[in-house]
């Protein structure tokens, strides 16, 4: 009897866990912010504080 209950619980977890993960990922996807190219570039440049300086003088810090 205990083995049967264990199998039932295991199967429920095996079926429900992926569905919960799918729902969480789907809700994150639905809440994402869409932006135009200019806003996306500005957002990406916020991660590198010296990117604007490199662009102004025509050099590229990564490529010399």
N, C-alpha and C positions, 0 to 999 in steps of 0.2 A: 504494500500500500504506500509506504513512504517513498519507494523508488518511483512509483507511478506519479506521485505528487511532484517529486523532483523533476521528472521529465516534463510534466505539464508546465511547471514554473520556468524551466530552462527554455522550452519552446516559446512561451509567451515573451520572455525577455529577448530571445533571438529574433522574434518577429517585430516586437514593439520598438526596440532600440534603434534600428535603422529608420523606422518611420518617424520617430521623434527627431533624430538627427536631420532627416530630410526636411521636416517642417521647420526646424530652426534655421537651416541654410536658406530655405525658400523665403522665410520672413525677412532674413537679412538682405536677400536679393531684392525683395520688393521695396525695402526702405532705402535703397541706395540713392545717392544724389547724382542727377545727370547734369552735365555742364558742357558748355561749348569748348572748342579747342583752346581759346585764349585763357579761359578760366582754368582749364586743366593744366596748361603750361605754367601758369602762375602758382597753382597749388603744388605742382611738382618741384618748382624752383624754391619753394619755401623750405624744402628739406636741405638745400645746399645754399648757405648764406653768401658764398662768393660767386655764384653763377651769374648774377647781374653784372658784376665787375668784369668778368671774363668776356661777356658779350659786348660790353661797351668798348673795350679796347681792341676787339676783333680777334682776340686769342681764345684758345680753348685749353683750359688747364689740363684736361685729360690727354690731349693729343699733342701737347708741346706747342 
